[in-house]
Amino acid sequence: MSNYVWAGEKIRLRPVLVTDWEEFHNNDHDSENARLCDEIHFPRSEEGTKGWAERQSVHSSDGDDVFMAVETLDGILVGSICTNNCNPRYGTFKYGVSIFRNHWRKGYASEAIIILLRYYFEELRYSKVNAHVYAFNDASAALQEHLGFVQEGRIRNMVFTKGQHYDEYIYGLTKEEFGSLR
């Protein structure tokens, strides 16, 4: 492992590059992955995705809210990770991660999350992170629990997809819990 805070044993986090547009555009065609991470959006043109990548490459963060690419140490783009609802006053934030389907089950998501949490807890003084998981996303729930997150709540009928409503689980992890697990 290098001394670079944004790198681990398998991956590194970096800003989105303009040249990443095609991989993100191809991932947009994986509707099931979109459903697991967020929601299925209206189709976007290649020009629209290029424009999105250009904007992301210039404005990757807004305060502590950030959107970063996840790439292997060999430079292969494998997904993204983001933070949102960052509140320095309360010391809380949320995160989301999306790994492209052909890179699932290789440990990239968990390593990206650990890198991100280490930075937010040890450099930005945050004390609590939350992750929202849809009830039908068993793999994400298992990932949160594997990383030491605790299911703190459930919001009933929060997500509508595949013609029905699903619950949303709220997972949380404190800085102290994170430190004791590492």
C-alpha positions in Angstrom: 0.0 0.0 0.0 1.3 3.4 -0.9 1.5 6.5 1.4 -1.2 8.2 -0.8 -4.3 8.7 1.3 -6.6 8.1 -1.7 -5.1 4.7 -2.6 -5.5 1.2 -1.1 -4.2 -2.2 -2.0 -6.4 -2.6 -5.1 -7.9 0.7 -6.0 -7.5 4.5 -5.8 -10.1 7.3 -5.7 -9.7 10.2 -8.1 -11.7 12.9 -9.8 -13.8 12.0 -12.8 -11.9 12.7 -16.0 -13.5 13.9 -19.2 -12.3 10.7 -20.9 -14.3 8.6 -18.4 -17.6 9.5 -20.1 -17.8 6.4 -22.2 -17.5 4.0 -19.3 -20.1 5.9 -17.3 -22.3 6.0 -20.4 -22.1 2.3 -20.9 -22.9 1.8 -17.2 -26.0 3.9 -17.6 -27.4 1.0 -19.8 -27.3 -1.4 -16.8 -30.8 -0.7 -15.5 -30.6 -3.2 -12.7 -27.4 -1.6 -11.3 -29.0 1.8 -11.6 -32.0 0.5 -9.6 -29.8 -0.9 -6.9 -27.8 2.3 -6.5 -30.3 5.0 -7.1 -33.1 4.8 -9.7 -33.5 4.3 -13.4 -33.2 7.6 -15.1 -34.4 8.7 -18.5 -31.9 7.9 -21.3 -29.0 10.3 -21.7 -27.3 11.0 -25.1 -23.6 10.5 -25.5 -23.2 14.3 -25.7 -25.1 14.5 -22.4 -22.8 12.1 -20.7 -19.8 13.9 -22.2 -21.1 17.1 -20.8 -21.7 15.5 -17.4 -18.1 14.2 -17.3 -16.8 17.6 -18.3 -18.7 19.3 -15.5 -17.6 16.6 -13.0 -14.0 16.9 -14.0 -14.1 20.6 -13.1 -16.4 20.6 -10.1 -15.9 17.3 -8.4 -16.9 18.7 -5.0 -19.3 21.1 -3.4 -18.1 21.7 0.1 -17.5 18.3 1.5 -20.0 16.7 -0.9 -17.8 14.9 -3.5 -18.2 12.6 -6.5 -15.1 10.5 -7.3 -14.1 7.8 -9.7 -12.9 4.4 -8.4 -10.1 2.9 -10.5 -7.8 0.0 -10.1 -4.1 0.6 -9.4 -3.7 -0.4 -13.1 -5.8 2.6 -14.1 -9.1 0.8 -15.0 -12.2 2.7 -14.1 -14.5 0.4 -12.1 -17.1 2.7 -10.6 -17.7 5.7 -8.4 -18.2 6.8 -4.8 -19.8 9.9 -3.5 -20.7 11.7 -0.3 -23.7 13.9 0.2 -25.6 15.7 3.0 -22.3 16.5 4.6 -22.9 18.6 7.7 -19.7 19.7 9.5 -21.8 21.3 12.3 -23.3 17.9 13.2 -20.3 15.9 12.0 -22.5 13.6 9.9 -22.6 12.6 6.2 -24.0 10.0 3.8 -22.2 8.1 1.1 -23.0 6.0 -1.9 -20.9 3.6 -4.0 -21.5 2.1 -7.4 -19.2 -0.5 -9.0 -19.7 -1.4 -12.6 -21.2 -4.9 -12.9 -18.2 -6.6 -14.5 -16.1 -5.6 -11.5 -18.5 -6.8 -8.7 -17.2 -9.1 -6.0 -13.6 -8.1 -6.2 -13.4 -6.0 -3.0 -13.3 -2.7 -4.8 -16.4 -1.3 -3.1 -15.3 -2.1 0.5 -11.8 -0.7 -0.1 -13.2 2.5 -1.7 -15.6 2.9 1.3 -12.8 2.4 3.8 -10.5 5.0 2.0 -13.4 7.5 2.0 -14.4 6.9 5.6 -10.8 7.2 6.8 -10.4 10.5 5.2 -13.7 11.9 6.5 -13.1 10.7 10.0 -9.4 11.4 10.3 -9.0 14.5 8.2 -12.3 16.3 8.2 -13.4 15.5 11.8 -16.7 13.9 10.9 -18.0 11.6 13.6 -20.9 9.6 11.9 -21.7 8.2 8.5 -25.0 6.9 7.2 -25.8 4.7 4.2 -29.2 4.2 2.8 -29.9 0.7 1.3 -33.1 -0.4 -0.5 -34.7 -3.5 1.0 -34.3 -5.4 -2.2 -30.5 -4.8 -2.3 -29.3 -7.8 -0.2 -25.7 -7.4 -1.4 -25.5 -3.8 -0.3 -27.0 -4.6 3.1 -24.4 -7.4 3.5 -21.6 -5.0 2.5 -22.7 -2.5 5.2 -22.8 -5.1 7.9 -19.5 -6.6 6.8 -17.9 -3.1 7.2 -19.4 -2.8 10.7 -22.4 -0.6 10.0 -25.4 -1.1 12.2 -29.0 -1.0 10.8 -30.5 1.9 12.7 -33.8 2.2 11.1 -36.2 1.4 8.3 -38.4 3.8 6.3 -41.4 2.0 5.0 -42.5 2.2 1.4 -39.8 4.7 0.5 -38.8 3.5 -3.0 -41.0 2.6 -5.9 -39.6 0.3 -8.6 -40.6 -2.8 -10.5 -44.3 -1.8 -9.9 -44.2 -1.8 -6.2 -43.0 0.0 -3.1 -40.0 -1.1 -1.0 -38.6 -0.1 2.3 -35.3 1.7 2.7 -32.9 0.7 5.5 -30.7 3.2 7.3 -27.2 2.0 8.3 -24.9 4.0 10.5 -21.3 3.9 11.7 -19.5 6.2 14.1 -15.9 7.2 14.0 -15.2 5.2 17.2 -16.8 2.1 15.7 -14.8 2.6 12.5 -11.6 2.9 14.5 -12.2 -0.1 16.6 -12.8 -2.3 13.5 -9.6 -1.2 11.8 
